[in-house]
Each structure stands twice: as C-alpha cells, then as structure tokens.
C-alpha cells in the first residue's frame, strides 16, 4: 500500500505534536520531520534543531510507511485540521541527513535540576545578544561546554548547543505544567523537576518531561554531513 498517513487518535497527542512541530519550525523554518513506527504502539517523531542536535518526542498512534519524513510546515497545517488520520504530505526522505541514534545502549549518568539548564540557556541567550550577529550566536558560544555530568563511571560534557536545543523545543515544564520559555523565571520551575542525562559511546541524551535531545559526544562522527 502506497498510502501515506499518520494516525493519532487522541486529540491531546495531536495538540502536543503540533506544539512540537511548531517549535521546530521556529528554530528552522525548513525543518524536516521524521516519523517512525515503534513496536509499542507509538510513533517516534524526530527533527534536527539547528544546534547539531536532534529533538524527539512520541505519540500514541501509527504511521504508513513505517519510517518516513515530511515537511514541518505541511505537517503542522495537516495537524490543524483536527482529524485522527493526518496526511503528512510529500515524502522528503532525501532531505534527511544522518542516522538516528540507537534505541538501546544508553546508560544513566545523573540527573540535573531543570532550573540549572534553563539558567544556562538564559545566560547563553544574554551573551548571544551581546556578542552575536545577524547570523545568530557566535560559534564559540555554541561550542562551549557549559556543564559536566559524572556518574556510573562516565563523564559527559554538555555544550551550549545542546542546552539551547532542549530549552528551544520547550521540553522543560513549568510547575503549572506549561512549557518553560527562554524568559521564564527560574522560580516557576519546580525545584524537584529534573533532566535525566544518559550516554552511549557516541551519543549524549537529555531526557526532559516533554521530550528528549540527542547530540554526538566529543570525538564522534559529526551528526550531519554535506
């Protein structure tokens, strides 16, 4: 069957997916979304963030074909029609570069207070406004390692790029359940809200309440190649 369809029965899941795609488009107006069927009755949704990191979330549902891509703008428009069966538009498989991270093999390193990561993002944004240009934040700022996390015999470094990707996608929640924004007061984040740091040999993963961000670890093959 050649039909392309994304099925998301729950209206709340559709709304969350629309929010995910909308945030991705704010980071990159030409964002390409990858949809992949999982064995547990869910669809994983992936997008490059523009910060050399991948963002992902999942929704209950199904997709045909089982691994496909769609333009973010077309998918967002289709999600606005409030239907269970969603037409993702034309396939854009050739626009997707690079492999997805492995599904298994990640070890729990440690948990970091969400307030810490949002605070780093806010300080980074202030420096970007001070030293950036029309092309965006300086590369030196984006590449800076702003957090070192150690646990389980593993030490990982988190760059400002990865922090910006996590907060830019709105994955950190406020205490009232809404996504935190760049300007959110840190006191609006629950003290016990955490971001879980996991690592595989080549990948770093940050798991927040509303989604996850993956980035290549130092020394690994670049995430995207041209």
Order of alpha helices (4+ residues) and beta strands (2+ residues): beta-alpha-beta-beta-beta-beta-beta-alpha-beta-beta-alpha-alpha-beta-beta-alpha-beta-beta-beta
